[in-house]
């Protein structure tokens, strides 16, 4: 694996396209896993952390757009859409719901490689923040520790997952459903309890939070900038 540039998942129900893309990516030093459907791809992303997904929009069964809608809140993997010529609305919809780029069919394999490398370079430049300081607070996700006014508070893995997503998406609203998907929990009351616990570790006045705020009817947001 160390000899490869990145691990790419190629999702397309066209055997020919899937095979050609895999061959070309392999020749350019990428490790490639393929799926012939969105449903099969969902099984693979549940057990493998890919660096990027190349995803066809129009497939039998679940479409590429539905795949993004169902999974983008659970993964942070960049996605390049493969779209048929003339699917302008689908391209726009895909970008709006979380795709990072698109490439109309038919396409030059060399262009796909360039787009993949461009996204991977951006991803490396925007590596996930693991330690962050604001005001009198320090959150260290590596040590699972929050320091506030020289007092230290341990965080568990569930709290770490939520904080990591919020820290790397400051100002983004996370619904209870989003958070539930992140930590595999669907009980709203339990999610509220976790947020309350985090506030006690972060906020000077947990009942009037300054950073980890509630947006009524929408969810929670972390304001750190």
Secondary structure in CASP SS format (residue, H / E / C, confidence):
PFRMAT SS
TARGET T0000
AUTHOR 0000-0000-0000
METHOD secondary structure of the structure
MODEL  1
X C 1.00
X C 1.00
X C 1.00
X C 1.00
X C 1.00
X C 1.00
X E 1.00
X E 1.00
X E 1.00
X E 1.00
X E 1.00
X C 1.00
X C 1.00
X C 1.00
X H 1.00
X H 1.00
X H 1.00
X H 1.00
X H 1.00
X H 1.00
X H 1.00
X H 1.00
X H 1.00
X H 1.00
X H 1.00
X H 1.00
X H 1.00
X C 1.00
X C 1.00
X C 1.00
X E 1.00
X E 1.00
X E 1.00
X E 1.00
X E 1.00
X C 1.00
X C 1.00
X H 1.00
X H 1.00
X H 1.00
X H 1.00
X H 1.00
X H 1.00
X H 1.00
X H 1.00
X C 1.00
X C 1.00
X C 1.00
X C 1.00
X C 1.00
X C 1.00
X E 1.00
X E 1.00
X E 1.00
X E 1.00
X E 1.00
X C 1.00
X C 1.00
X C 1.00
X C 1.00
X C 1.00
X C 1.00
X C 1.00
X H 1.00
X H 1.00
X H 1.00
X H 1.00
X H 1.00
X H 1.00
X H 1.00
X H 1.00
X C 1.00
X C 1.00
X C 1.00
X C 1.00
X C 1.00
X C 1.00
X E 1.00
X E 1.00
X E 1.00
X E 1.00
X E 1.00
X E 1.00
X C 1.00
X C 1.00
X C 1.00
X C 1.00
X H 1.00
X H 1.00
X H 1.00
X H 1.00
X H 1.00
X H 1.00
X H 1.00
X H 1.00
X H 1.00
X C 1.00
X C 1.00
X C 1.00
X C 1.00
X E 1.00
X E 1.00
X E 1.00
X E 1.00
X C 1.00
X C 1.00
X C 1.00
X C 1.00
X H 1.00
X H 1.00
X H 1.00
X H 1.00
X H 1.00
X H 1.00
X H 1.00
X H 1.00
X H 1.00
X H 1.00
X H 1.00
X H 1.00
X H 1.00
X H 1.00
X H 1.00
X H 1.00
X H 1.00
X C 1.00
X C 1.00
X C 1.00
X C 1.00
X C 1.00
X E 1.00
X E 1.00
X E 1.00
X E 1.00
X C 1.00
X C 1.00
X E 1.00
X E 1.00
X E 1.00
X E 1.00
X C 1.00
X C 1.00
X C 1.00
X C 1.00
X E 1.00
X E 1.00
X E 1.00
X E 1.00
X C 1.00
X C 1.00
X E 1.00
X E 1.00
X E 1.00
X E 1.00
X C 1.00
X C 1.00
X H 1.00
X H 1.00
X H 1.00
X H 1.00
X H 1.00
X H 1.00
X H 1.00
X H 1.00
X H 1.00
X H 1.00
X H 1.00
X C 1.00
X C 1.00
X C 1.00
X C 1.00
X C 1.00
X E 1.00
X E 1.00
X C 1.00
X H 1.00
X H 1.00
X H 1.00
X H 1.00
X H 1.00
X H 1.00
X H 1.00
X H 1.00
X C 1.00
X C 1.00
X C 1.00
X C 1.00
X H 1.00
X H 1.00
X H 1.00
X H 1.00
X H 1.00
X H 1.00
X H 1.00
X H 1.00
X H 1.00
X H 1.00
X H 1.00
X H 1.00
X H 1.00
X H 1.00
X H 1.00
X C 1.00
X C 1.00
X C 1.00
X H 1.00
X H 1.00
X H 1.00
X C 1.00
X C 1.00
X C 1.00
X E 1.00
X E 1.00
X E 1.00
X E 1.00
X C 1.00
X C 1.00
X C 1.00
X E 1.00
X E 1.00
X E 1.00
X E 1.00
X C 1.00
X C 1.00
X C 1.00
END
